Amino acid sequence: MASKSTTQSGFELSSLFDNAASQFRNLNTREPGQWPTLPKLAAWLAVAAAVVAIAWFAILSASTDELEGVRQREPNLKDQYRNRLAQAVNLNELRKQKLQVQEYVTQLEKQLPGKAEMDALLSDINQAGIGRGLQFELFRPGQVQVKDYYAELPIAIRVTGRYHDVGAFAADVANLSRIVTLKNLAIAPVSARDTTATGLLSMEAMAHTYRYLDANEVAEQRRVAAAAAKPGQAAK
């Protein structure tokens, strides 16, 4: 009895396999809609598996690229963290240094005369030479050169006098309350036409003094800079 039941079960299982296999025979690939149920189900499962695999690899590839990008940014981020940590630790000291720099800049700005004070500054330079007994042979202010936030005035000077007086004059100019620099100094003995000129020196130099720009000049400089920054503005 048991042998008969086993034989019957094996026969039914074999019949099922044969039936399933028969559904995959002679399939028309141009008409998948007419396929039997089992091939349709198998095709759907294959397509679904392919889509899932492609999506998985696409997501995995994107995640890998993102991970690699983050790894490359990690050293820079660590450096930024260290720098900002150092700044945070020294924040009070940095604020003190900032205040010191601002005070220094303010002091320098106070040494820059305004446009109305330039004549007085030129007179101070002249008086510094006369006070040392020097003879001015040349005192010629040049063309004002306007910079971003200040204007520079070159002055060609040539004085004659004794060695110590010339040196004292240069020191007096350097110690003026306003900023004046001496450049391109050239010192040579004066050709003596008579005995009174013996021991005299001639000093030629280019003095540079500076003044701050007034509000209108600053606005004009910003307007010119903004116009230069626009493409095609220079061609107009």
C-alpha positions in Angstrom: 0.0 0.0 0.0 2.8 2.4 0.9 4.7 1.5 -2.2 1.7 2.3 -4.4 1.2 5.7 -2.7 4.9 6.6 -3.2 4.7 5.6 -6.9 1.6 7.7 -7.3 3.2 10.8 -5.7 6.3 10.4 -7.9 4.1 10.2 -10.9 2.2 13.3 -10.0 5.5 15.2 -9.4 6.9 14.1 -12.7 3.7 15.2 -14.4 4.0 18.6 -12.8 7.6 19.0 -14.0 6.7 17.9 -17.5 3.8 20.3 -17.6 6.0 23.2 -16.4 8.7 22.3 -18.9 6.1 22.1 -21.7 5.1 25.7 -21.0 8.6 26.9 -21.9 8.8 25.0 -25.2 8.2 26.8 -28.5 7.8 30.2 -27.0 7.3 33.1 -29.5 9.7 35.8 -28.3 7.8 38.4 -30.4 4.5 37.7 -28.6 5.3 37.5 -24.9 1.8 38.5 -24.1 0.6 35.1 -25.4 3.0 33.1 -23.2 1.6 30.7 -20.6 1.4 31.8 -17.0 4.6 30.1 -15.8 7.0 31.7 -18.5 5.3 35.1 -17.9 6.0 34.8 -14.2 9.6 33.7 -14.7 10.2 36.6 -17.1 8.7 39.1 -14.7 10.9 37.8 -11.9 14.0 38.0 -14.1 13.2 41.6 -15.1 12.5 42.5 -11.5 15.8 41.0 -10.4 17.7 42.8 -13.1 16.1 46.1 -12.2 16.9 45.6 -8.5 20.5 44.6 -9.3 21.0 47.6 -11.5 19.5 50.0 -9.0 21.5 48.4 -6.2 24.8 48.8 -8.1 23.9 52.4 -9.1 23.2 53.4 -5.5 26.3 51.6 -4.3 28.4 53.3 -6.9 27.0 56.7 -5.9 27.6 56.0 -2.3 31.1 54.9 -3.0 31.9 58.1 -4.9 30.4 60.2 -2.1 32.4 58.3 0.5 35.6 58.8 -1.5 34.8 62.5 -1.8 34.3 62.8 2.0 37.5 60.9 2.6 39.4 63.4 0.4 37.8 66.3 2.3 38.7 64.9 5.7 42.3 66.2 5.9 41.2 69.7 4.9 38.4 69.6 7.4 40.8 68.5 10.1 43.1 71.3 9.3 40.3 73.8 9.4 39.2 72.4 12.7 42.7 72.7 14.2 43.0 76.3 12.9 39.6 77.3 14.2 40.3 75.6 17.5 43.5 77.6 17.8 41.7 80.8 17.0 39.0 80.0 19.6 41.6 79.3 22.2 43.4 82.6 21.4 40.3 84.6 20.7 40.9 87.1 23.4 44.5 87.6 22.4 43.4 88.0 18.7 40.9 90.6 19.7 43.5 92.6 21.6 45.8 92.4 18.6 43.0 93.6 16.4 42.4 96.6 18.7 46.1 97.4 18.6 46.2 97.3 14.8 43.1 99.5 14.6 44.8 102.0 17.0 48.0 101.9 15.0 46.0 102.6 11.7 44.2 105.4 13.4 47.5 107.0 14.5 48.8 106.7 10.9 45.6 108.2 9.5 46.1 111.2 11.8 49.5 111.7 10.3 48.0 112.1 6.9 46.9 115.7 6.2 43.7 116.6 4.4 43.6 118.5 1.1 43.3 121.8 2.9 46.4 121.1 5.1 48.8 120.3 2.2 49.9 123.9 1.8 50.8 124.0 5.5 52.8 120.8 5.2 54.8 122.1 2.2 55.5 125.2 4.3 56.8 123.0 7.1 59.2 121.2 4.8 60.5 124.6 3.5 60.8 126.0 7.0 62.7 122.9 8.1 65.4 123.6 5.5 65.5 127.3 6.2 65.7 126.7 9.9 68.9 124.7 9.3 70.4 127.5 7.2 70.0 125.6 3.9 69.5 127.3 0.6 66.7 125.9 -1.5 67.6 125.8 -5.2 64.6 123.6 -6.1 61.3 123.0 -4.5 58.8 121.7 -7.1 55.7 119.8 -6.1 54.7 117.2 -8.8 51.5 115.7 -10.0 49.2 114.3 -7.3 48.9 110.5 -7.6 45.6 109.2 -6.3 45.6 105.7 -4.9 42.8 103.6 -3.4 42.4 105.4 -0.1 45.1 108.1 -0.2 46.8 110.6 -2.5 50.6 110.8 -2.9 52.4 114.1 -3.7 56.0 113.9 -4.9 58.2 117.0 -4.4 61.5 117.5 -6.1 63.9 119.3 -3.8 67.5 120.5 -4.1 69.2 122.2 -1.2 72.8 123.3 -0.4 74.4 123.6 3.0 77.0 122.1 5.3 77.1 118.4 5.9 75.7 118.5 9.4 72.9 120.9 8.5 71.9 118.7 5.5 71.7 115.7 7.8 69.8 117.6 10.4 67.3 118.7 7.8 66.7 115.1 6.7 66.1 114.2 10.4 63.7 117.1 10.8 61.7 116.1 7.8 61.5 112.5 9.1 60.2 113.8 12.5 57.5 116.0 11.1 54.0 115.4 12.5 52.9 114.4 9.1 54.3 111.5 7.0 57.1 112.6 4.7 59.6 110.3 3.1 62.8 111.2 1.3 63.8 109.0 -1.7 66.5 108.9 -4.3 68.9 111.0 -2.3 72.0 112.2 -4.1 74.6 114.3 -2.2 77.6 115.9 -3.9 80.0 118.7 -3.1 79.2 122.1 -4.5 81.6 123.4 -7.1 83.4 126.3 -5.3 83.4 129.5 -7.3 84.7 131.4 -4.4 86.0 130.7 -0.9 82.6 131.1 0.7 81.3 127.9 -1.0 84.1 125.8 0.5 82.7 122.7 2.3 79.1 123.1 1.0 77.1 120.1 -0.2 74.2 119.8 -2.5 71.5 117.3 -1.8 68.9 116.3 -4.4 66.0 114.2 -3.3 62.4 113.3 -4.0 60.2 113.9 -1.0 56.9 112.1 -0.9 54.1 113.2 1.3 50.6 111.7 1.6 47.1 112.9 2.4 43.8 111.0 2.9 41.0 111.3 0.4 37.9 113.2 1.3 34.5 111.7 1.0 33.9 112.8 -2.5 37.3 111.5 -3.7 36.6 108.1 -2.0 33.2 107.9 -3.7 34.8 108.7 -7.1 37.4 106.1 -6.6 34.8 103.5 -5.8 32.8 104.5 -8.8 35.8 104.2 -11.1 36.6 100.8 -9.6 33.0 99.6 -10.0 33.0 100.8 -13.6 36.3 99.0 -14.4 34.9 95.8 -12.9 32.0 95.7 -15.4 32.8 93.7 -18.5 33.0 95.8 -21.7 33.1 99.1 -19.7 36.6 99.9 -20.8 35.5 99.7 -24.5 32.8 102.3 -24.1 
